[in-house]
Structures are given as structure tokens and as C-alpha cells.
Amino acid sequence: MVQKTTRATQALDRAGLRYSLHAYAYDGDAPRIGLQAAEALGVAPGRVLKTLMAAVDGRTVCLLVASDREAAMKRVAAAFGGKTAAMLKPADAERLTGYHVGGISPLGQKRAFPTAVDAGSLTEPAAEIHVNGGARGLQIRLAEGDLVAVLGARVAPLT
């Protein structure tokens, strides 16, 4: 197991949750970073959730969607009770989360944003999934239920 401390791992440690860290060779030129992470780790793409930052009616939100799926902006808006949704520009996502694109974790962001996990990306609370660990080339594996609980996330159809 990899030993590395990030704001994301610190958030899980404070919550007392079990997790494991998994490093891989990050390829910043990959067309879809989440799929590249899944392939590098030998994990099914549906088990690696990508972290997306969006705005719903001008309010910043965080989305978690399986790496092999795309967020549907109408569903994203509906999940947060809004009318319109759009992805944030990478520079804005970095500034607001404190992480670099390709290393944005839903955990340990500079401030907490309302978060939703795609219902179609979850299988059962005890099943394990991967999310970004707060650094490029670092993934955290933990139980789906623990992730939803620690984030206070809503589960809704986003794809």
C-alpha cells in the first residue's frame, strides 16, 4: 500500500474511515484521465469515479461520476434543484478546490461544496470504489457508503 498524506487522506483519517491508497503512472495527455486511471490500476472503469466541478444556477457544486460516463447537465441541475448547469473552467476548479486538474479529490477541498454522486455509478454501500486521492496519479479505494456519508453527498441520476 502507498503511504502519502494529502488533504483528502486527512479528511478520511479525521472521519475514522478505512481506505487504501493506490498510485499509478499519471498521463496528463490521456484523452480521459479517469479511464486512464482505471486502466493503469486494472480496475473496471465504472469503479473509478471522476470528480467534476460544475455550477448550478451560479452555485459551485461537486459531482462524482463513473469514469466511463458523462454528466448530463439537465440532470445535474435537477439534482441540485436548479434550472441550468455548466462545467467550471479548469482554472476555476483549481482555485476553488485547491487541487490541480487531474488530481481533484472530492475530499479535503478548500471548502465544502454541495456534492452529488451519480446513482448509476453506485452498486451497493459496501462495494468499493476509487476516487482521486488529491494528487495526480493517486487514487483512494473505499466503500461507496463511506464516501457518500463522509461527503454528505446526495445520490441522484447525473448521467
Buried (B, 14 or more C-beta within 10 A) or exposed (E): EEEEEBBBBEBBEEEEBEBEBBBBEBBEEBEBBBBBBBBBBEBEBBBBBBBBBBBBEEEBBBBBBBBBBEBBBEBBBBBBEBEEBEBBEEEEBBEBBBBBBBBBBBBBBEEEBBBBBBBBBBEEEEEBBBBBBBBBBBBBBBBBEBBBEBBEBBBBBBB
